[in-house]
Amino acid sequence: MLALASHRKSRTRSGVRTNSPAVGLTTAALASVTLLSAQSANAAPAEPRPSVEEVQKKVDDLYRQAGGATQQYNKAKEATEKQKRAVGRVLDEVAKRADKLNEARRTLGSFAAEQYREGGLTQTAALLFSDSPQAYFEQTQVMDRLADRQRGVLADYQAQQAAAAKERAEAAKSLESLTASQASLRTSKENVQKKLGAARALLSQLTAAEQERLAALERKKEEEARRKAEAKAKEEARAKAEAEAEAERTREQEQAAQPPATGTGTDSGAGTGSGTGTGTGTGTGSSDSGYATKAAKVLAFARAQIGKPYVWGASGPSSYDCSGLTQAAWRAAGVELPRTTWEQVKVGTRVATGDLLPGDLVFFYDDISHVGIYIGDGMMIHAPKPGANVREESIYYMPIYGSVRPA
């Protein structure tokens, strides 16, 4: 009998085969989603973009810090130049001392060579071989004087040696100070560049719309400062008018207090008369006049610099930083100021903002990192900051630290 083929379907195992492509892709996708979810959960949230107002505040602060760093640079530069001059003087002294030392050494060498050529005899032997005892004694006296001279030369040589050693030590010390000053100068320069670079980086990130918004904020700040300056100008004008009126009243009172003049005359039309009067008064007109004369020279110089660029560390004639401008302006009036704002604020007499006169120096910020020259009516001439030129501006544009009258 023929065997019949089986028509039963083969049983399949329940479950999923591991070699299924679709299932493999699904598993990989799930793993990727899980991984991305974990990374998203662990990632730090992005920092919010700063507002234009925050950028303005940060940039202003960076410029202020750069101003302080510029003053530190100016101080280090001044110290470096001073040390260079000191080192130069010491090295000149060392060179002169070396010449003297070499001359003394040559003199001693000639004495030694002479003794070597002549040889040496005892005094007894020299007397025995002498043709004349009298000549011997005369020669002995001469030799004694020569010996005294040799001892003097030797003493001078030793003194020159000691002085040369002292000057060499002083030169080494001065060179160490110079090296330290130069290192401080480099550090200060790097600090200024770092602050200015950070400010430029912030500004470069602003969009065109944000830049316009920032410009509008600057204009608003300038307008507020201008209004304050105008108010001060009115106050100064009122005070001046009151002072003039008081001076006029005083003059009239003095004239009224004088006795009337007396005189005699004749019918012919000729006559004589006499009168006397006394008056007393006190004031500081001469002192004020002297300061006003100097201040006029200061302001004339400062106005001539308007439009020249601010450059940190510069003191003219083509560019200035803030304290470089004030120093150069007062030098034009015959007054020498220190280089930095920190030292300039200590010069002269402190004055209140309400008592400012043209020529006075106005300092800004708690760290005294900026200075301008007061010109009256609440305005000043100053070298503002990098990217700006010397210009007139309200003294209320920045927080005032204090003011001085330099002379």
JOURFEN-V360499 format. One record per backbone hydrogen bond with DSSP energy under -1.0 kcal/mol. CO is the residue of the C=O (numbers start at 0). NH is the residue of the N-H. E is the energy in kcal/mol with one decimal. If there is no record, write none. Layout:
CO_NH_E, CO_NH_E
//
This chain:
16_19_-1.2, 19_23_-1.7, 20_24_-2.1, 21_25_-2.1, 22_26_-2.2, 23_27_-2.0, 24_28_-2.4, 25_29_-2.3, 26_30_-2.2, 27_31_-2.4, 28_32_-2.4, 29_33_-2.3, 30_34_-2.4, 31_35_-2.7, 32_36_-2.4, 33_37_-2.2, 34_38_-2.4, 35_39_-2.6, 36_40_-2.1, 37_41_-1.8, 38_42_-1.9, 50_54_-2.3, 51_55_-2.7, 52_56_-2.3, 53_57_-2.5, 54_58_-3.0, 55_59_-2.7, 56_60_-2.1, 57_61_-2.3, 58_62_-2.7, 59_63_-2.3, 60_64_-2.6, 61_65_-2.6, 62_66_-2.2, 63_67_-2.2, 64_68_-2.7, 65_69_-2.3, 66_70_-1.9, 67_71_-1.9, 68_72_-2.3, 69_73_-2.8, 70_74_-2.3, 71_75_-2.5, 72_76_-2.8, 73_77_-2.4, 74_78_-2.3, 75_79_-2.4, 76_80_-2.5, 77_81_-2.1, 78_82_-2.5, 79_83_-2.3, 80_84_-2.0, 81_85_-2.2, 82_86_-2.9, 83_87_-2.4, 84_88_-2.2, 85_89_-2.3, 86_90_-2.8, 87_91_-2.0, 88_92_-2.1, 89_93_-2.5, 90_94_-2.3, 91_95_-2.4, 92_96_-2.7, 93_97_-2.2, 94_98_-1.8, 95_99_-2.0, 96_100_-2.7, 97_101_-2.4, 98_102_-2.1, 99_103_-2.4, 100_104_-2.2, 101_105_-2.3, 102_106_-2.1, 103_107_-2.3, 104_108_-2.1, 105_109_-2.1, 106_110_-1.8, 107_111_-2.3, 108_112_-2.4, 109_113_-2.1, 110_114_-2.2, 111_115_-2.0, 112_116_-2.2, 113_117_-2.2, 114_118_-1.7, 121_125_-2.4, 122_126_-1.9, 123_127_-2.2, 124_128_-2.2, 131_135_-2.2, 132_136_-2.3, 133_137_-2.1, 134_138_-2.4, 135_139_-2.4, 136_140_-1.9, 137_141_-1.8, 138_142_-2.6, 139_143_-2.3, 140_144_-2.0, 141_145_-2.3, 142_146_-2.7, 143_147_-2.3, 144_148_-2.1, 145_149_-2.4, 146_150_-2.6, 147_151_-2.2, 148_152_-2.6, 149_153_-2.6, 150_154_-2.6, 151_155_-2.4, 152_156_-2.4, 153_157_-2.4, 154_158_-2.2, 155_159_-2.7, 156_160_-2.3, 157_161_-2.2, 158_162_-2.5, 159_163_-2.6, 160_164_-2.3, 161_165_-2.1, 162_166_-2.5, 163_167_-2.5, 164_168_-2.0, 165_169_-2.1, 166_170_-2.5, 167_171_-2.3, 168_172_-2.1, 169_173_-2.5, 170_174_-2.4, 171_175_-1.9, 172_176_-2.1, 173_177_-2.4, 174_178_-2.4, 175_179_-2.2, 176_180_-2.5, 177_181_-2.5, 178_182_-2.1, 179_183_-2.3, 180_184_-2.2, 181_185_-2.2, 182_186_-2.3, 183_187_-2.5, 184_188_-2.3, 185_189_-2.5, 186_190_-2.1, 187_191_-2.2, 188_192_-2.4, 189_193_-2.2, 190_194_-2.2, 191_195_-2.5, 192_196_-2.3, 193_197_-2.1, 194_198_-2.0, 195_199_-2.4, 196_200_-2.3, 197_201_-2.0, 198_202_-2.1, 199_203_-2.3, 202_205_-1.3, 206_210_-2.6, 207_211_-1.9, 208_212_-2.0, 209_213_-2.5, 210_214_-2.3, 211_215_-2.1, 212_216_-2.0, 213_217_-2.1, 214_218_-2.3, 215_219_-2.2, 216_220_-2.3, 217_221_-2.5, 218_222_-2.3, 219_223_-2.2, 220_224_-2.0, 221_225_-2.3, 222_226_-2.3, 223_227_-1.8, 224_228_-2.0, 225_229_-2.5, 226_230_-2.1, 227_231_-2.0, 228_232_-2.4, 229_233_-2.1, 230_234_-1.9, 231_235_-2.7, 232_236_-2.4, 233_237_-2.4, 234_238_-2.4, 235_239_-2.4, 236_240_-2.3, 237_241_-2.4, 238_242_-2.2, 239_243_-2.4, 240_244_-2.4, 241_245_-2.5, 242_246_-2.2, 243_247_-2.1, 244_248_-2.4, 245_249_-2.3, 246_250_-2.1, 247_251_-2.3, 248_252_-2.4, 249_253_-2.2, 250_254_-2.2, 251_255_-2.3, 252_256_-1.5, 261_273_-2.9, 263_271_-2.2, 265_268_-1.8, 269_265_-2.0, 271_263_-2.6, 273_261_-2.3, 283_287_-3.0, 284_288_-2.8, 285_289_-2.1, 286_290_-2.1, 287_291_-2.6, 288_292_-2.0, 289_293_-1.8, 290_294_-3.1, 291_295_-2.1, 292_296_-1.3, 293_297_-2.2, 294_298_-2.8, 295_299_-2.1, 296_300_-2.1, 297_301_-2.6, 298_302_-2.8, 299_303_-1.3, 301_304_-1.1, 302_305_-1.0, 304_307_-2.3, 307_389_-3.1, 308_319_-1.7, 310_313_-2.0, 313_320_-2.0, 318_315_-2.0, 319_310_-1.9, 320_324_-2.0, 321_325_-1.7, 322_326_-2.1, 323_327_-2.1, 324_328_-2.6, 325_329_-2.1, 326_330_-1.7, 327_331_-1.4, 329_334_-2.5, 330_333_-1.7, 339_343_-2.5, 340_344_-2.0, 342_345_-1.2, 343_346_-1.7, 348_404_-2.9, 351_354_-1.5, 352_355_-1.2, 356_359_-2.2, 359_373_-3.1, 360_403_-2.1, 361_371_-2.1, 362_400_-3.0, 362_401_-1.2, 364_367_-1.6, 369_363_-2.2, 371_361_-2.5, 372_380_-2.3, 373_358_-3.2, 375_378_-1.6, 377_394_-2.3, 378_374_-2.5, 379_392_-2.4, 380_372_-2.7, 381_390_-2.1, 384_387_-2.0, 387_309_-2.5, 389_306_-2.3, 390_381_-2.2, 392_379_-2.5, 393_396_-1.4, 398_364_-2.6, 401_362_-3.3, 402_350_-1.9, 403_360_-2.5, 404_348_-2.1
//
